[in-house]
Amino acid sequence: MTAQAPPVQPAAPAAPADAQPAGDRGRSIRRAIAYLFLIGYAILMLVPFIWQVSTSFKTDQDAFRLTLIPDPFTLQGWERGFLSLNPSIPQLFFNSVIVAAGVTISNLVLASMAGYAFARLRFPGREIMFLAILGTLMIPDQLRFVPVYLIERQLGLITREPQNYLGVILILAIEAQQLFLMRQYFLSIPRDLEEAAKIDGAGFFTTFLRIMLPLATPALAAVAILAFQGAWNGFFWPLLILQDQSHWTLPLGLFQFTQEFLTFWPALMSVTIAAILPILVIYIFFQRYFVASVAATGVKG
């Protein structure tokens, strides 16, 4: 009996050249939705800043209207904001720069050294001490201001002399957040580099200063941004420690526009815009280092 050949199946139609696989199409849709969500979120975050700029060009009466276009357009808020403060805007900026620069430098030095010690050195009680330091993040400043105030008064740092800037700087000299950030970044650096340095005869300090610290530039940039921003916007500790009005920082000066029953919103918004600019410039300059640090500190820890 002769075997029959199997029937020939018709060839499937060729897919169009521009057709995308179902998986790629779904991925593109999800990406488009994610971009739309991020764009909408960015616009939502910009609304307060847009309202702030708009209010600075309004009159005191028009500032209570929920409009983005000032009617009438006036510079009275800017004139009052920059000419009526005592101490003056340049003096407030100078005081804020001293405090913020001192806090930033001290956090860079102390947080990097302590972070390297907790990441690489072995000593008794290291983990318990590190957890205790992290636990201070849960304690608000309002719960510890009495002992801190008494200690600084005994040290003679709460006076009307210029050195009382040091009182604020010492309180914020190193923060647990910055220490944690540096420790996590040092943990992400391979140990092979340190072992090679030890073979060459380098000690702990030399290894830290010449090898580990240059590699931690992104983390140092992140610490600088966070420390400068916290000190620049700080209100609580400068209010308690800075006794002389001529030593006030910018946030304390802004409080002059708020009275018991009235707030001069256009003047307040105009000076606030000027106060934001230094932080904005620093963030733009260190942005790529900041993103690299945040990405690296999530790798290991």
Buried (B, 14 or more C-beta within 10 A) or exposed (E): EEEEEEEEEEEEEEEEEEEEEEEEEEEEEEEEEEEEEEEEEEEEEEEEEEBBBBBBBBBBEBBEEEEEEBEEEBEBBBEBBBEBBEBBBEBBBBBBBBBBBBBBBBBBEBBBBBBBBBBBEEEEEEEEEBEEBBEEEEEEEEEEBEEBBEBBEEEEBBBEEEEBBBBBBBBBBBBBBBBBBBBBBBBBBEEEEBEEBEEEEBEBEEBBBEBBBEBBBBBBBBBBBBBBBBBBBBEEBBBBBBEEEEBBBBBBBBEBBEEEEEEBBBBBBBBBBBBBEBBEEBBEEBEEBBEBBBEBBEEEE
